[in-house]
Amino acid sequence: MVFSAPEAKLSSSIPSSMGSLSSLVALDLGNSGLSGPIPSTLGRLGSLEDVVLSKNEFTGVIPAEIGGMTSLKVLDLSTNELSGELPSEIGELTSITELVLFSNNLNGTLHFRFN
């Protein structure tokens, strides 16, 4: 299942209930007017391969639960208002091929394990 609504101008936040969409493989909400924290429940979506949440107004930290997205290949959180330490769990995403985090206020170091 793919959920795509780029540039939808939703002016809301991602509901935590989205973490129950277990068959979701792609989530594209880039430039959609979303704000607030990224819900940690997204980490339950182990089948997700592509997550694009760029060009929104997400705040807070990247949830450590993102490490539960074991199939993740693309993670684009660029151009938001995210801050704090990068969760080490990102380095455990062994399938990741594209990680885009620019234009945030993040810090820290990532150590990746490759298969």
N, C-alpha and C positions, 0 to 999 in steps of 0.2 A: 504494500500500500504506500502511496506517495501523497504527502500533504504539501501542496505548493500554493502560496498566496503572496508572491513577491509584489511589493509596491501596493499592497491592499489598503494601506492607511487605516489600520484597525484601531489605533488609539486605545490600547488596552495592554494587558499582560498575558503571558502564556498561562493558561489554567493548569494547575498541578495534575488535573485528571488526564492530561495528554499523556502522562506517563503510563497509562493503562492501554495504550494503543500498541499492543505487543507485536503486531505484524507490520508496523511502520518501518520502511526502509529508507525513506528520504523525507526530510523536513526542510522546506525552503520558505522562510519568512523574512527574507532580506528586504530592507527598506520598507517595512510595513507599519511604522509608527508605534511599535511596541515599546514598553518600558517596564521598569521594575526588575526584580531579580530573575535570573534564569532558574526555573524550578528544578530542585534536586531530583524530582521524580523522573525526569528525562533519562536519568542513569539506569532506569529499569528497562530501557528499550535496547536490549542487546542486539537486535536485528538491524538497528539503524546503521546505514552506510554513509549517508551524506547529511550534514547539518549545516545550514546556512542561516545565520541569525545576524548578519552584518547590517550596518547602516540603520540601527535602531537606537534606542536610548536605554538599553539594559544597564542596570547598576548593580553594585555589590561585587561579590567574588564569583569566580567560576566554581561551580559546585564540584567537590571531590568525587561525587557519585558519577561524574562523567566517565570515570574509569570503568563503569559497568557496561559501557557501549563497546563491547568487544569486537564488533564488526566494523567499527567506524573507520572510514577511509578519508573523508573530507570533513574538517571542522573549521568553519569560518565564523569567527566572532568579532571581526574587525569593525572599527568605527562605531563603538558603543561608549559607555561610560563605566566599564568594568574596572575594578581596582583590586589591589591586594596581591598576595602571593599566588604564583601559578601552582595549582595542585600537582603534586608529584604523580598522581594517578594518570595524568595525560601521557607521561613517559611510558606507561604500561600498555598503551594502545598500539599493539604490534602491527595492526593492519593500516595504520594511518599513512597516507601519502601526501596530504596537503593540510597544513596547519597554518591558519591565517589569524593573527591576533593584533595587528597594528592598530594604531589610533585608539588605545585604551590607556589606562594608568596601571599597568601590571608590572610586577617585578619578580625576580627569582630566576632559577636555572632549571632547565628540564634535562633529564637524563633518559634517553630512549633505549629500550631493549628491542633488538631486531631479531627476527627468526631467520 
